[in-house]
Amino acid sequence: MSGQSLLAPGKLSPTRTVPGNIRRPEYVGKPAPTPYTGPEVQTPETIEAMRIAGRIAARAMAEAAKHIAPGVTTDELDRVAHEYMCDHGAYPSTLGYRGFPKSLCTSVNEVICHGIPDSTVLRDGDIVNLDVTAYIGGVHGDNNATYLVGNVDEESKLLVERTHESLTRAIKAVRPGRQINIIGRVIESYAKRFGYGVVRDFTGHGINSSFHSGLIVPHYDSPHATTVIQPGMTFTIEPMLTLGSHDYDMWDDGWTVVTKDRKRTAQFEHTLVVTDTGAEILTLP
C-alpha cells in the first residue's frame, strides 16, 4: 500500500453562498431535517424530477473531477461543484444538512465518507472520493465516485476498480419482488473474494423529496433488510470497501469517518429507480 502520511484536518474557507432565487431544502437553517413520512414508491412526476437532479449532480461531480491533480486542494473541488450546481439552478444538498459546512464531501485515502473540503492538498498517489448531491425541483439526486490522483499504487487501483464493480453487480441484482438484502449479499460476497472489509454502519438510503427517507440499504448481507423491492422505489446504493477492517473512528468535527486501522477505502454511488424488470440509474451525466 502507498506509504502516504495520514490525513489531518485542514482549514475551512468561508461558507459559500447560494443565489437567493434557488429553492432551498426544508432543512437548511435547521439542526435536522423533518422526518420523511411519505411513500418509498414515487410518482412518475417525482421520478422525472429526480432524473434532472441526478443529471446535474453527476455533471457537477464530473466537472469537479476534471480538477483532481496533485497540488489541488479539496476546497477547490468544492468550489467547482458548488458553482456548477448553482449555475444550473440546483442547491448543493449537503450545504447546511445537519450543519455540514460544504457543498460536497471529499474523502481522501483512509476517509470512509463525509470528509469536509478544506485546505488539504491532494498528493501524488492519493485516492479521493467526491460525493455530490443536487436539489432541484423539490427532489435530490445523489452520487459519488473515487478517483486516482496522479500515480497510484496497484493495490489502491484494484480497490477502486473492484469497489466500482461491486456497485455494478449490486445494481444488476435489483429486481422487484426481491428483498433489499440481495444488494448487500452481492456486494459482500464479491468483496470477500479479495479480503476487503465492507463498511456496515454507513449505508445506502431512500431518497426523493427527502435527502434520506429512512429506508436503509445495507451493503452487507443483513438478515434485517427484508423490505421487498417494488417498482417506483428510489434509493441509493453506495458500497464502501476497505483494504482492512470495516471498523472506524470519527474525527472531532463529527463528520469525517476514517478506517480504524487507517488503511485505504473506496466508495461508489448511484441513485436508482426500480423498474418493472430491474433498475434505472438516475445519476448519469
N, C-alpha and C positions, 0 to 999 in steps of 0.2 A: 504494500500500500504506500501511497505517497507519504513522504516524511514532512509534510507541511506542519507548521506550528498550529496549535489550536486557536480558535477564534476568541476574540474578546469584544465586548460591546464597544461600538464607536460613538460618535457624536451625532445627535439628531439635528437636522435642519428645521427651520420653522415650518409649521403646518401649511400645506399648500391649500390655496383657495379654489373653490368651485364656483363658476358663474351662477348668479342668482336665479337665472331662468331655468336651470337644470333641476328637475324634480329630485328631492332627497328621499331616501328610505325613511320609514317612520322612526327608526331607532336613533337617527342622528341627533345628538344633543341629549340623549337619554343614557342612563347607565346600562340598560339592557333592552333588547327588543321585546315587543309584546308577543307573548307565546302564540304560535300559529294554531288555529283551531279548524282550519279548512280541510278539504279532502286532499289525499295524495294523488288521486287521478284528476288531471287537469282538462279544461275545456280546449277545443281546437284553437280558440282565440288566444288563450293563455300560452299554449304551446307555440303558436306563431310568434307571439311577442318574445318568447324565450329564444327562438331562433335568432331574432335580431340582437338580443342582449348577448347571446352566446357568441355570435359572429364578431361583435365589437370586442368582447373580452379576448377572443382568440387573436384578433388582429392587433390589439393593444399589446398582448404578450409577445407576438411575433416582432412587433416594432421595437419593443424594449430589448428583445433577444439580439437584434441586429447590433446593439451597442455593447454586448458582452465581449470583453477583452481584458487581458492583464492591464492593470493600472486604472481601470474604471471603477468608480465607487458604486455600491448598491443604491445609494441615494440618487445617483444619476439615472439608474434604471427605473426607479420610482418616478422621477420627473418625466421621463419619456412616456411611460404608460399612463400616468395621470393626465398629461396633456393630450394624448391620443383619445382617451375616453371623453374628456371634456369637449374636445373639438368635434366629437361625434354625438354630442348631446347626452352622454351617459355619465352617471355618478359612479365613482370608484367605490364599490360596495364596502371594502374594508375600512375606508376612511371614517373614523368615528364609530365603528362597530365595537361595542363594549369598550370604547376608549382607545381602540387601536389607532396609532397616530399617522399611518401612511396609507398609500393608495394601492399597494400590492405587498406581498410577502416575498422576501429574498432569503432563502435558506441555503447556506453555504456549507459544504463538506459534512461535518458531523451534526448539523442542524436538521432535525427531522422535519419540522414545519414551523410556521409562524414567525420566521425571522423578520426583524424590523429593519427596513432600509436605513442606512446611516452612512457615516464617513468611512466605513470598511472598504478597503481597496481590494479588488479581485486580483489574485496572483496566478501566474502561470502554473497550471496543474490543478487548480481548483475545479470543483463542480458546483453549480449553483442552480437552485430551483426557483423559478418565478411562478407565483400563484396570483392570478388576476381574475377578479370578478367585476362585472359591469352591471349596473342597474339602470334600466331604461324601460319605458312603457309599463312601469309598475311591477317588473319582474327582474330576476337576476340570472346571469349566465356565468358559470364558474369553471375555470380550467387552470391546470398547471403543467409544467414540464421541467425536466432537469437538463441543463446544458453544460458542455465542456468548456473550460477556459484555457485556451492555449493547448499545450502539450500535456495530456493527462495520462497517467499510468494505466496499464492494461486492466488491472483489477477493477479500477473505478469505471473505466469504459464499459466493461462487461456488466457491472452492477447497473449502470444507467440503461444499457440496451435491454437487459433482462427485466428490469422494472417496467419499461415500456411494453415489453412483450407480455408481462403478466396482466397489464391493463387490457391489452388487445384480446387476450384469451378470456378475460372476465367479461368483457362486453359481448363476445360471441356466445357466452353461456347464458345470457339473459333471454328468458322465454316466458311468456305468460303462462301461469299455472305452476311454475317452479317456485320453491321457497327462496327467499333472498339470500340464504346462506350458501347457495350454489356459487355465488360470486366469491366469497371468501374461500370456499373449498378449492376452487380452481386456482386462485392466487397462491394459497398456502402450499398446495401440492406442487406447483411449479417452483416456488421459491425454495422448497426443501431439497430439490434436486441439487442445488448449488450451496446448500448450507447457510442460506440467508435467513436473517431474522425478519419476521413480519410484525410490524408495529400494530398493537392491539387497541390501545386506548384512544387513538385518533382514527376516525372512520369516514367513510362516505356518508352522505346525508341527503334527505329530501330537500328539494329546492324548487321555488316557484315565485310567488309574490313574497315569500319568506326566504331569507338567506339560508336558514337552517330550519326546516319544518318540524323536526322531531323524529322523522324516520331515520333509523340508523342502518348503515350498510357496512358491516364488518368486513375486513379484508383477510380474516382467518375463518376457519370452519366453526362458527359459533352455533351450538345447539339451540340457542335462544332466538336466533334470527329466523323466525318461522313465518314472517309476513309473506303472503303469497303475491307474486309479481302479477300486475294487471296492466292491460293496455291503457296508455294515457298517464301512467305514473311517471314522474320526473324526479331524478336523483343523480347524485354524483357517484362515481367510482374513482378512488384516488389512492392506490396502494403505495405504502411506504415500506421499502425493503432496506435492510441493513447488512453490512458486512459482518456484524457480530450480534450482540444481544438486542432484543427489542425493548429492553428496559431503557428508561430515560430519566433525565434531570431537567429542571426548568430554571432558566435564569431569573434573576431578581426582577426583571421587567414584567414578569407574569405572562409572557408570551412565548419567548424563544425556547423551544424544546430541543434538547441535544441528546444524543445517544449516551447512555451511562458509561459505556466503555470508550466513548469518543471516536468510535470507528465511523466510517462514512455511511451515508444513507442517500437514497434517491427516491423520487416520487413522480408520478404522472397522474393526470386527472382529466376527465371529461364530464360534462353534463349530458345526460341521456334522457330520451323519452322512450318508453316502451311502446312498441308497435304490435300488431297482431301476430307477427312472426319473429320478433327479436327486439332490437333496439336501434334507434337512430341517434347519432351523435349530434348534439345541438351546438357544440363549441368547435366548429370547423371554420377556418378563416376564409 
